[in-house]
C-alpha cells in the first residue's frame, strides 16, 4: 500500500519538474501549462474526503486495488497522450484515483494493526508520504535528461501492477456493499466538488489576478457558500457523504488544525527551494533535486527516532518539539543571502527534515489514534484533506508575497542604482566600479539589459526570504495549538448525530 501511495505523491513532483519539456513536446501555450498540475490537484482534493464513502462501498481491499489500477491505466494514457486535452482527461483520472490512496494507507495503519504497532506503521507511512516530495525533483530531472517525458508516467506501470495484484491477497476480505452507492447524496457530492474545485482554482489564480479580482472573489466566496450549504445538508442526512461530526472530537479537530499548519510549511518549503535554486541560482532540475535530498536523508534518519520518542514522551510533547524545530528551520532560511547554495542550505534542511517527522507522525496519532474503527476511514480522508488544503493555501500565500513584494524591492534597487548607491550594486552582485565609472546621464539600453537580470534575481531572493518568514510564523501558530490536544485518549462511542 505504501508503494502505491509513494507512486501517487511522487507523480506530482516529477511532473512539476518537467512541465517545460511537456509544454514543448505537446505545443501547449505557457498560460495553459499549469493546468497539467491543476487538473490533477483538483481531482485529488475532491477524492480525498470521499475515501471513507468508497471504503464502505468497496471495502479497503478493493478500494485500494481499484484505485491503484485506475492510476496505472491513467499513467499509460498520459504517456501516450497526443494532445493537451487528452492529457488533461487522464490527469484528472490520475488525480482522483491517486487521491484515495493516501488516506487509505493511514486508515489501514489504525484498523489493521494493533495499538502497539501504530507507531511503527505510522512511521513507515509517514516516511513515504514526506519523502516523495523531497526526491521528486531529482527523479523528475534525471528521467527528463536521461530518457523522455513519457517516462515520467511510464515508471508508474510496474509498481502499479505489483501493488494492484498483491494487495487483494494481503488485505482483509471484508464484504462489498455496492447498495451504499444508491444511498449516495448526489447533491452533497456536487456541493463538495464545487466547493473544493472553486477553492483550488481561486487559490491558483489569486496571486496573479489579485485576491479581490472578480474571478477570484467569485470563486472563493462561492467555495465558502457551497461548503456552508454542504455542512448544513450533511448535518441532517441519514447517509452523509462524509462524517463531519468527527470534528466534534477535540483531539481530531486539533490534529486537523496541526495538519493544516504542517501542510503550509511542508508544501511551502518544497515549493520555495526550487524557485530559489532555479530562478536565483540558475540550477537545473537535477541540481535542484540533489540539493533537496538533504531534507530526505534527514527525514529517513529522524523517522525511527520519532517513533521511539513518541512512545516515551507522548505525542503532544513530541509534536510541540517538532513545530518548534520546524519554525526554527523555516526561520533560518529567511536570512539566506542571494548567493546561498548547498552549504548555506544544509543546516536549515537538516533541522526541517527532523522536524517534519516530528510534525507528521504524532499529530496523526492524536487525530486518528483514539477513533473507533468505523470512523477511521472518513476521518483519515478529512485529516489528509486538511494537509493538502494547507499546502494549496500556503503556495497561494507564497506567490502573493513573491508577486507583491519582489517588484517593490526591484524598484528600490533601481532607484538606488540611479543615485549611484554602491551598497545596492553590491547587494545585486554588480561590481561597484561599473557603477562608479559609468558615464553621466541615464543608462543606455545595453547597461539596462545587463543589470536588469541581477536586479530581478536579488529582488526575488528578498521576496523568498519574506515567504520563509511567513512559513515560520505559521509553524509557530501550530506550536501554540499543541497544548489544546489530548496526548492519549481511549476510543469513544460515535456521537449520536450521524453526520
KEFIPA-703459 format. One line per field, with one value per residue (C-alpha): residue number from 0; residue in one letter; chain; y, x, z. Coordinates in Angstrom, 3 decimals, always signed. Each point is the difference from the previous one (the first is absolute). Example, Ala and Ser with C-alpha at 12.3 -4.5 7.8 and 13.67 -1.06 7.14 Angstrom:
<nodes>
n = 0, 1 .
res = a, s .
chain = A, A .
Y = -4.500, +3.440 .
X = +12.300, +1.370 .
Z = +7.800, -0.660 .
</nodes>
This chain:
<nodes>
n = 0, 1, 2, 3, 4, 5, 6, 7, 8, 9, 10, 11, 12, 13, 14, 15, 16, 17, 18, 19, 20, 21, 22, 23, 24, 25, 26, 27, 28, 29, 30, 31, 32, 33, 34, 35, 36, 37, 38, 39, 40, 41, 42, 43, 44, 45, 46, 47, 48, 49, 50, 51, 52, 53, 54, 55, 56, 57, 58, 59, 60, 61, 62, 63, 64, 65, 66, 67, 68, 69, 70, 71, 72, 73, 74, 75, 76, 77, 78, 79, 80, 81, 82, 83, 84, 85, 86, 87, 88, 89, 90, 91, 92, 93, 94, 95, 96, 97, 98, 99, 100, 101, 102, 103, 104, 105, 106, 107, 108, 109, 110, 111, 112, 113, 114, 115, 116, 117, 118, 119, 120, 121, 122, 123, 124, 125, 126, 127, 128, 129, 130, 131, 132, 133, 134, 135, 136, 137, 138, 139, 140, 141, 142, 143, 144, 145, 146, 147, 148, 149, 150, 151, 152, 153, 154, 155, 156, 157, 158, 159, 160, 161, 162, 163, 164, 165, 166, 167, 168, 169, 170, 171, 172, 173, 174, 175, 176, 177, 178, 179, 180, 181, 182, 183, 184, 185, 186, 187, 188, 189, 190, 191, 192, 193, 194, 195, 196, 197, 198, 199, 200, 201, 202, 203, 204, 205, 206, 207, 208, 209, 210, 211, 212, 213, 214, 215, 216, 217, 218, 219, 220, 221, 222, 223, 224, 225, 226, 227, 228, 229, 230, 231, 232, 233, 234, 235, 236, 237, 238, 239, 240, 241, 242, 243, 244, 245, 246, 247, 248, 249, 250, 251, 252, 253, 254, 255, 256, 257, 258, 259, 260, 261, 262, 263, 264, 265, 266, 267, 268, 269, 270, 271, 272, 273, 274, 275, 276, 277, 278, 279, 280, 281, 282, 283, 284, 285, 286, 287, 288, 289, 290, 291, 292, 293, 294, 295, 296, 297, 298, 299, 300, 301, 302, 303, 304, 305, 306, 307, 308, 309, 310, 311, 312, 313, 314, 315, 316, 317, 318, 319, 320, 321, 322, 323, 324, 325, 326, 327, 328, 329, 330, 331, 332, 333, 334, 335, 336, 337, 338, 339, 340, 341, 342, 343, 344, 345, 346, 347, 348, 349, 350, 351, 352, 353, 354, 355, 356, 357, 358, 359, 360, 361, 362, 363, 364, 365, 366, 367, 368, 369, 370, 371, 372, 373, 374, 375, 376, 377, 378, 379, 380, 381, 382, 383, 384, 385, 386, 387, 388, 389, 390, 391, 392, 393, 394, 395, 396, 397, 398, 399, 400, 401, 402, 403, 404, 405, 406, 407, 408, 409, 410, 411, 412, 413, 414, 415, 416, 417, 418, 419, 420, 421, 422, 423, 424, 425, 426, 427, 428, 429, 430, 431, 432, 433, 434, 435, 436, 437, 438, 439, 440, 441, 442, 443, 444, 445, 446, 447, 448, 449, 450, 451, 452, 453, 454, 455, 456, 457, 458, 459, 460, 461, 462, 463, 464, 465, 466, 467, 468, 469, 470, 471, 472, 473, 474, 475, 476, 477, 478, 479, 480, 481, 482, 483, 484, 485, 486, 487, 488, 489, 490, 491, 492, 493, 494, 495, 496, 497, 498 .
res = x, x, x, x, x, x, x, x, x, x, x, x, x, x, x, x, x, x, x, x, x, x, x, x, x, x, x, x, x, x, x, x, x, x, x, x, x, x, x, x, x, x, x, x, x, x, x, x, x, x, x, x, x, x, x, x, x, x, x, x, x, x, x, x, x, x, x, x, x, x, x, x, x, x, x, x, x, x, x, x, x, x, x, x, x, x, x, x, x, x, x, x, x, x, x, x, x, x, x, x, x, x, x, x, x, x, x, x, x, x, x, x, x, x, x, x, x, x, x, x, x, x, x, x, x, x, x, x, x, x, x, x, x, x, x, x, x, x, x, x, x, x, x, x, x, x, x, x, x, x, x, x, x, x, x, x, x, x, x, x, x, x, x, x, x, x, x, x, x, x, x, x, x, x, x, x, x, x, x, x, x, x, x, x, x, x, x, x, x, x, x, x, x, x, x, x, x, x, x, x, x, x, x, x, x, x, x, x, x, x, x, x, x, x, x, x, x, x, x, x, x, x, x, x, x, x, x, x, x, x, x, x, x, x, x, x, x, x, x, x, x, x, x, x, x, x, x, x, x, x, x, x, x, x, x, x, x, x, x, x, x, x, x, x, x, x, x, x, x, x, x, x, x, x, x, x, x, x, x, x, x, x, x, x, x, x, x, x, x, x, x, x, x, x, x, x, x, x, x, x, x, x, x, x, x, x, x, x, x, x, x, x, x, x, x, x, x, x, x, x, x, x, x, x, x, x, x, x, x, x, x, x, x, x, x, x, x, x, x, x, x, x, x, x, x, x, x, x, x, x, x, x, x, x, x, x, x, x, x, x, x, x, x, x, x, x, x, x, x, x, x, x, x, x, x, x, x, x, x, x, x, x, x, x, x, x, x, x, x, x, x, x, x, x, x, x, x, x, x, x, x, x, x, x, x, x, x, x, x, x, x, x, x, x, x, x, x, x, x, x, x, x, x, x, x, x, x, x, x, x, x, x, x, x, x, x, x, x, x, x, x, x, x, x, x, x, x, x, x, x, x, x, x, x, x, x, x, x, x, x, x, x, x, x, x, x, x, x, x, x, x, x, x, x, x, x, x, x, x, x, x, x, x, x, x, x, x, x, x, x, x, x, x, x, x, x, x, x, x .
chain = A, A, A, A, A, A, A, A, A, A, A, A, A, A, A, A, A, A, A, A, A, A, A, A, A, A, A, A, A, A, A, A, A, A, A, A, A, A, A, A, A, A, A, A, A, A, A, A, A, A, A, A, A, A, A, A, A, A, A, A, A, A, A, A, A, A, A, A, A, A, A, A, A, A, A, A, A, A, A, A, A, A, A, A, A, A, A, A, A, A, A, A, A, A, A, A, A, A, A, A, A, A, A, A, A, A, A, A, A, A, A, A, A, A, A, A, A, A, A, A, A, A, A, A, A, A, A, A, A, A, A, A, A, A, A, A, A, A, A, A, A, A, A, A, A, A, A, A, A, A, A, A, A, A, A, A, A, A, A, A, A, A, A, A, A, A, A, A, A, A, A, A, A, A, A, A, A, A, A, A, A, A, A, A, A, A, A, A, A, A, A, A, A, A, A, A, A, A, A, A, A, A, A, A, A, A, A, A, A, A, A, A, A, A, A, A, A, A, A, A, A, A, A, A, A, A, A, A, A, A, A, A, A, A, A, A, A, A, A, A, A, A, A, A, A, A, A, A, A, A, A, A, A, A, A, A, A, A, A, A, A, A, A, A, A, A, A, A, A, A, A, A, A, A, A, A, A, A, A, A, A, A, A, A, A, A, A, A, A, A, A, A, A, A, A, A, A, A, A, A, A, A, A, A, A, A, A, A, A, A, A, A, A, A, A, A, A, A, A, A, A, A, A, A, A, A, A, A, A, A, A, A, A, A, A, A, A, A, A, A, A, A, A, A, A, A, A, A, A, A, A, A, A, A, A, A, A, A, A, A, A, A, A, A, A, A, A, A, A, A, A, A, A, A, A, A, A, A, A, A, A, A, A, A, A, A, A, A, A, A, A, A, A, A, A, A, A, A, A, A, A, A, A, A, A, A, A, A, A, A, A, A, A, A, A, A, A, A, A, A, A, A, A, A, A, A, A, A, A, A, A, A, A, A, A, A, A, A, A, A, A, A, A, A, A, A, A, A, A, A, A, A, A, A, A, A, A, A, A, A, A, A, A, A, A, A, A, A, A, A, A, A, A, A, A, A, A, A, A, A, A, A, A, A, A, A, A, A, A, A, A, A, A, A, A, A, A, A, A .
Y = +0.000, +2.370, -0.722, +1.190, +3.118, +0.814, -0.354, +2.424, +2.677, -0.304, +0.480, +3.560, +1.010, -1.609, +1.467, +3.460, -0.175, -0.728, +2.196, +2.065, -3.193, -1.208, +3.475, -0.028, -3.588, +0.564, +3.668, +1.193, +3.745, +1.335, +1.285, -3.482, -1.977, +0.212, -1.832, -3.224, +0.199, +1.826, -2.644, -2.694, +1.975, +0.900, -3.627, -1.137, +2.429, -1.043, -3.708, +0.198, +0.695, -2.605, -2.779, -0.929, -0.399, -2.154, -2.084, -0.813, -0.879, -2.019, -0.923, +1.140, -2.972, +0.704, +3.773, -0.072, -2.559, +1.969, +3.336, -1.340, -1.642, +3.213, +2.006, -2.393, +0.029, +3.805, +0.206, -1.983, +2.321, +3.070, -1.443, -0.569, +3.178, +1.670, +3.291, +2.303, -0.896, -3.743, +0.543, +2.031, -2.749, -2.624, +2.385, +0.381, -3.797, -0.182, +2.638, -1.526, -3.516, +1.183, +2.137, -3.094, -1.837, +2.356, -0.100, -3.723, -0.689, +1.958, -1.726, -3.342, +1.046, +0.424, -2.752, -2.867, +0.335, -0.373, +3.147, -1.156, +0.109, +3.316, +1.967, -2.273, -0.116, +3.766, +0.555, -2.090, +1.730, +3.396, -0.579, -0.860, +2.988, +2.617, -1.600, +0.022, +3.831, +0.262, -2.451, +0.933, +2.836, -2.045, -3.013, +2.175, +1.838, -3.235, -1.661, +3.037, +0.352, -3.748, -1.205, +2.002, +1.526, -3.018, -1.940, +2.377, -1.966, -3.394, -0.539, -0.420, -3.087, -2.734, +1.217, +0.465, -3.514, -1.441, +1.928, -0.785, -3.722, -0.563, +2.088, -2.007, -3.034, +1.908, +2.132, -1.345, -1.451, +2.376, -0.011, +2.295, +2.159, +1.353, +0.890, +2.852, +1.799, +0.239, +1.858, +2.543, +3.592, +1.286, +3.575, -0.109, -1.501, +2.894, +2.519, -1.636, -0.071, +3.601, +1.291, -1.671, +0.637, +3.686, +0.329, -1.603, +2.129, +3.163, -0.586, -0.719, +3.209, +2.399, +0.859, +1.193, +1.369, +1.382, -1.409, +2.611, -0.471, -0.933, -3.528, -0.859, +1.650, -1.848, -3.341, +0.395, +1.329, -2.699, -2.637, +1.244, +0.115, -3.507, -1.356, +1.653, -1.519, -3.365, +0.093, +0.846, -2.693, -2.763, +0.909, -1.569, -2.662, -3.659, -0.997, +2.971, +0.159, +0.590, -0.246, +3.618, -0.594, -1.460, +3.594, +0.062, -2.095, +2.462, -2.124, -0.545, +3.677, +1.116, -2.693, +1.305, +3.570, -1.205, -1.879, +3.219, +2.028, -2.802, -0.124, +3.715, -0.444, -3.302, +0.824, +3.610, -0.998, -2.576, +2.736, +2.801, -1.902, -0.774, +3.590, +1.371, -2.548, +0.182, +3.731, +1.564, -2.548, -1.201, -3.729, -2.656, -2.553, -2.642, +2.439, +1.254, -3.520, -0.787, +2.963, -0.946, -3.585, +1.267, +0.373, -3.533, -1.500, +1.884, -1.350, -3.578, +0.384, +1.711, -2.429, -2.805, +2.623, +1.500, -3.411, -0.685, +3.389, -0.004, -3.179, +1.488, +3.650, +0.061, +1.315, +3.488, +0.843, -1.407, +1.998, +3.154, -0.735, -0.683, +3.285, +1.938, -1.581, +0.529, +3.708, +0.199, -1.786, +2.193, +3.137, -0.760, +0.048, +3.473, +1.414, -1.767, +2.279, +0.326, -2.253, -2.794, -3.515, -3.507, +1.065, +2.784, -2.164, -3.092, +0.625, +1.557, -3.095, -2.300, +1.775, -0.075, -3.643, -1.059, +2.296, -1.313, -3.506, +1.400, +2.111, -2.820, -3.168, +1.160, +2.234, -2.969, -2.019, +2.910, +0.336, -3.638, -2.176, +0.333, -0.403, -3.060, -2.143, +0.977, +3.664, -0.383, -0.110, +3.232, +1.667, -0.951, +1.607, +3.227, +0.030, -0.365, +2.522, +2.616, -0.530, +0.354, +3.100, +1.466, -0.605, +1.644, +3.045, +0.213, +0.043, +2.675, +2.100, -0.481, +1.046, +3.053, +1.021, -0.655, +1.864, +2.815, +0.621, -0.834, +2.927, +2.345, -1.172, +0.309, +3.585, +0.832, -1.475, +1.952, +3.278, -0.568, -1.057, +3.146, +2.001, -1.802, -1.981, -2.388, -2.198, -0.657, -1.100, -2.376, -1.349, -1.049, -1.341, +2.893, +1.123, +3.427, +1.311, -0.348, +2.244, +2.557, +0.198, +0.113, +3.139, +2.674, +0.027, -2.762, -3.520, -1.271, -3.072, -2.297, +0.963, -0.484, -3.447, -0.974, +1.217, -0.990, -3.783, +0.770, +2.226, -2.565, -2.852, +2.092, +1.271, -3.499, -1.244, +2.648, -0.900, -3.671, +0.858, +1.705, -3.118, -2.160, +2.330, -0.380, -3.797, +0.227, +2.047, -2.671, -2.647, +2.107, +0.072, -3.807, -0.028, +2.115, -2.495, -3.001, +0.570, -0.310, -3.640, -3.005, -2.159, -3.321, -0.839, -3.185, -0.604, +1.613, -1.063, +1.716, +3.133, -0.476, +2.446, -1.984, +2.742 .
X = +0.000, +2.858, +1.397, -3.234, -0.109, +3.634, -0.724, -2.955, +1.846, +3.185, -1.918, -0.961, +3.602, +1.725, -2.528, +0.421, +3.744, -0.528, -2.956, +2.036, +1.034, -3.625, -1.069, +2.456, -0.813, -3.778, +0.188, -1.983, -0.304, +1.874, -3.238, -1.576, +3.046, -0.829, -3.291, +1.979, +0.570, -3.190, -2.239, +1.732, -0.175, -3.693, -0.960, +2.210, -1.429, -3.550, +0.820, +1.704, -3.130, -1.950, +2.381, -2.107, -3.123, +1.784, +1.566, -3.476, -1.195, +2.954, +1.859, +3.568, +1.300, -1.792, +0.117, +3.776, +0.269, -2.442, +1.678, +3.494, -1.266, -1.693, +3.117, +2.164, -2.311, -0.222, +3.807, +0.221, -2.598, +2.011, +3.183, -1.637, -2.086, +0.305, -1.518, -0.711, -3.697, +0.673, +2.786, -2.323, -2.643, +2.494, +1.491, -3.467, -0.337, +3.496, -0.775, -3.323, +1.386, +3.247, -1.882, -1.620, +3.283, +1.430, -2.841, -0.501, +3.532, -0.512, -3.369, +1.767, +2.503, -2.718, -2.426, +2.332, +2.734, -0.262, +0.666, +3.512, +0.983, -1.661, +3.211, +2.017, -2.672, -0.559, +3.749, +0.233, -3.003, +1.304, +3.420, -1.624, -2.378, +2.703, +2.919, -1.742, -0.236, +3.675, +1.437, -2.525, +2.000, +3.199, -1.885, -1.932, +3.116, +1.928, -2.796, -0.436, +3.719, +0.653, -3.104, -3.074, -3.088, -2.368, +2.181, -1.125, -3.257, +1.188, +2.121, -3.309, -1.007, +2.095, -0.485, -3.699, -0.394, +1.826, -2.129, -3.267, +0.713, +1.433, -2.169, -3.255, +1.751, +1.383, -2.922, -3.030, -2.824, -2.721, -3.399, -0.786, -3.140, -0.793, -3.517, +1.551, +0.494, -3.758, -0.183, +2.566, -1.089, +0.736, -0.771, +2.659, +2.449, -0.571, +0.393, +3.227, +1.493, -1.048, +1.350, +3.396, +0.476, -0.923, +2.388, +2.899, -0.517, -0.513, +3.199, +1.889, -1.106, -0.053, +3.728, +0.091, -3.508, -0.394, -1.995, -2.733, -0.293, -3.469, +1.002, +1.892, -2.490, -2.862, +1.796, +1.050, -3.352, -1.757, +2.199, -0.831, -3.710, +0.001, +1.859, -2.461, -2.959, +1.786, +0.484, -3.680, -1.114, +2.120, -0.949, -3.412, +0.824, -0.595, +2.911, +2.411, +2.676, +2.565, -0.323, +0.699, -1.136, +3.456, +1.167, -1.909, +2.771, +2.543, +3.070, -1.081, -0.813, +3.336, +1.813, -1.595, +1.011, +3.570, -0.143, -1.145, +2.889, +2.418, -1.243, +0.698, +3.579, +0.712, -1.325, +1.140, +3.596, +0.008, -1.297, +2.356, +3.259, -0.360, -1.137, +3.127, +2.409, -1.528, -0.626, +2.600, +2.819, -0.814, +0.296, -1.649, -2.521, +2.614, +2.184, -3.031, -1.001, +3.527, -0.023, -3.454, +1.035, +1.473, -3.523, -0.881, +3.053, -0.787, -3.561, +1.202, +2.351, -2.617, -2.865, +1.028, +0.945, -3.491, -1.618, +2.234, -0.562, -3.758, -0.365, +2.180, -0.990, -3.457, -1.451, -0.841, +3.468, +1.714, -2.350, +0.939, +3.693, -0.648, -1.784, +2.630, +2.757, -2.062, -0.356, +3.751, +0.897, -2.365, +1.189, +3.672, -0.727, -1.538, +3.516, +1.676, +2.033, -0.488, +3.038, -1.255, +0.539, +0.556, +2.185, -2.261, -3.113, +1.445, -0.805, -3.451, -0.877, +1.308, -2.104, -3.094, +0.511, +0.054, -2.900, -2.168, -0.072, -0.835, -2.796, -1.534, +0.010, -1.211, -2.838, -1.223, -0.219, -1.707, -2.621, -0.704, +1.357, -2.988, -2.786, -2.249, +0.839, -3.268, +1.047, +3.651, -0.492, -2.031, +2.247, +3.158, -1.378, -0.830, +3.354, +1.947, -2.274, +0.990, +3.684, -0.606, -2.153, +2.713, +2.495, -2.232, -0.653, +3.664, +1.199, -2.593, +1.267, +3.591, -0.830, -1.826, +3.144, +2.263, -2.225, -0.786, +3.376, +2.624, -0.894, +0.166, +3.531, +0.850, -1.231, +2.018, +3.147, -0.604, -0.388, +3.123, +2.091, -0.990, +1.171, +3.350, -0.523, +2.968, -1.719, -2.846, +2.538, +1.588, -3.407, -0.868, +3.491, +1.110, +3.622, -0.109, +2.660, -2.454, -2.416, +2.625, +1.637, -3.200, -0.483, -2.404, -3.604, -2.585, +1.403, -0.058, -1.938, +3.018, +0.604, -3.676, -0.021, +3.088, -1.251, -3.674, +0.522, +2.198, -2.710, -2.726, +1.901, +0.976, -3.567, -1.424, +2.454, -1.227, -3.624, +0.788, +1.520, -3.262, -1.888, +2.260, -0.759, -3.735, +0.308, +1.899, -2.861, -2.506, +2.142, -0.075, -3.807, +0.105, +2.180, -2.573, -2.754, +1.819, -1.075, -3.644, +0.476, -0.442, +3.119, -1.805, -3.672, -1.955, -2.396, -3.343, -3.397, -1.172, -2.069, -3.720, -0.078, +0.733, +1.765 .
Z = +0.000, +0.779, -3.465, -1.580, +2.179, -0.786, -3.698, +0.185, +2.006, -2.050, -3.240, +0.951, +0.666, -2.970, -2.426, +1.572, -0.624, -3.704, -0.983, -2.520, -1.799, -0.244, -1.146, -2.897, -0.985, -0.204, -1.103, +3.023, +0.544, +3.058, +1.533, -0.165, +1.158, +3.701, -0.586, -0.376, +3.759, +0.935, -1.598, +2.059, +3.253, -0.364, -0.633, +2.886, +2.540, -0.945, +0.337, +3.407, +2.117, -2.006, +1.022, +3.017, -2.152, -2.565, +2.776, +1.328, -3.515, -1.299, +3.208, +0.583, -1.984, -3.265, +0.374, +0.019, -2.817, -2.166, +0.679, -0.782, -3.190, -1.184, +0.836, -2.017, -3.022, +0.139, +0.152, -3.233, -1.522, +1.020, -1.509, -3.376, -0.086, -3.360, +1.052, +2.907, +0.411, +0.162, +2.514, +2.239, -0.011, +1.130, +2.575, +1.538, +0.230, +1.469, +2.593, +1.068, +0.377, +1.568, +2.512, +1.524, +0.498, +2.647, +2.586, -0.688, +1.238, +3.221, +0.513, -0.241, +2.667, +2.640, -1.074, -0.971, +2.639, +3.782, +2.058, +0.942, -3.699, -0.855, +0.518, -2.302, -2.705, +0.177, -0.282, -3.164, -1.572, +1.075, -1.542, -3.308, +0.154, +0.575, -1.850, -3.378, -0.231, +0.948, -2.540, -2.699, -1.599, -0.353, -1.378, -2.444, -1.128, -0.492, -1.994, -2.246, -0.687, -0.424, -1.835, -1.123, +1.609, -0.528, +2.429, +2.741, -0.171, -1.210, +3.128, +1.841, -1.976, +1.630, +3.614, -0.715, -1.371, +3.020, +2.495, -1.807, -0.226, +3.485, +2.350, -0.585, +1.489, +3.000, +1.153, +1.935, -2.088, +1.171, -1.642, -2.917, +0.383, -3.443, +1.152, +1.978, -3.319, -0.448, +3.330, -1.197, +0.493, -3.483, +0.963, +2.721, -2.479, -2.410, +2.823, +1.192, -3.495, -0.694, +3.321, -0.269, -3.737, +0.384, +2.923, -1.884, -3.134, +2.036, +1.963, -3.217, -1.719, +2.972, +0.179, -3.632, -0.502, +3.532, +2.893, -0.508, -3.768, -1.246, -0.989, +3.196, +2.352, -1.712, +0.220, +3.634, +1.224, -2.006, +1.598, +3.503, -0.815, -1.480, +3.034, +2.387, -1.849, -0.020, +3.784, +0.542, -2.427, +1.508, +3.587, -0.521, -2.585, +0.798, -2.213, -0.067, -2.655, +2.778, +3.779, +0.884, +3.583, +0.659, +0.375, +3.302, +1.492, +1.311, -0.722, -3.590, -0.562, +1.447, -1.985, -3.210, +0.872, +0.561, -3.318, -1.711, +1.451, -0.816, -3.601, -0.440, +1.236, -1.758, -3.461, +0.324, +0.702, -2.794, -2.324, +1.092, -0.317, -3.742, -0.629, +1.669, -1.453, -3.468, -0.474, +2.289, -0.135, -3.566, +0.807, -2.148, +1.310, +0.773, +1.941, +1.926, +0.925, +1.177, +2.392, +1.320, +0.740, +3.267, +1.381, -1.080, +1.675, +3.212, -0.117, -0.362, +2.949, +2.169, -0.702, +2.399, +2.590, -0.270, +0.516, +3.011, +1.648, -0.602, +2.066, +2.770, +0.372, -1.581, -3.230, +1.261, +1.344, -3.089, -2.233, +1.887, -0.463, -3.668, -0.712, +1.972, -2.114, -3.146, +0.766, +0.641, -3.259, -2.027, +1.767, -0.707, -3.732, +0.344, +0.399, -2.926, -2.318, -3.726, -0.526, +2.290, -1.303, +1.333, +2.950, +1.252, -0.453, +1.674, +3.682, -0.533, -2.024, +2.740, +2.634, -2.227, -0.943, +3.655, +0.849, -2.846, +1.463, +3.447, -1.520, -2.056, +2.095, +3.461, -1.315, -2.057, +3.215, +1.775, -2.747, -0.898, +2.790, +2.349, -2.573, -0.345, -3.037, -1.699, -0.079, -1.009, -3.796, -0.137, +2.573, -1.885, -3.135, +1.824, +1.804, -3.246, -1.728, +2.575, -0.773, -3.740, +0.449, +2.198, -2.781, -2.620, +2.180, +1.009, -3.610, -0.838, +2.918, -1.163, -3.559, +1.334, +1.886, -2.987, -2.481, +2.416, +1.647, -2.619, -2.253, +3.014, +0.729, -3.695, -0.142, +3.116, -1.565, -3.220, +1.879, +2.081, -3.005, -1.913, +3.008, -0.121, +3.234, +0.252, +2.619, -2.445, -2.629, +2.509, +1.010, -3.546, -0.809, -2.226, +0.077, +1.752, -2.403, -2.884, +1.867, +1.023, -3.439, -2.066, -2.144, +1.278, -1.106, -0.348, -0.609, -3.560, -1.136, +0.231, +3.632, +0.859, -1.651, +1.969, +3.384, -0.256, +0.586, +3.020, +1.486, -0.690, +1.668, +3.038, +0.394, -0.309, +2.641, +2.448, -0.734, +0.569, +3.380, +0.981, -1.049, +2.187, +2.925, -0.643, +0.067, +3.291, +1.475, -1.049, +1.717, +3.163, -0.231, -0.171, +3.100, +1.859, -0.928, +1.482, +3.661, -1.105, -1.037, +2.239, +0.174, +0.068, +0.041, -0.076, -2.873, +0.649, -1.222, -3.139, +0.575, -0.255, -2.879, -3.138, -1.940 .
</nodes>
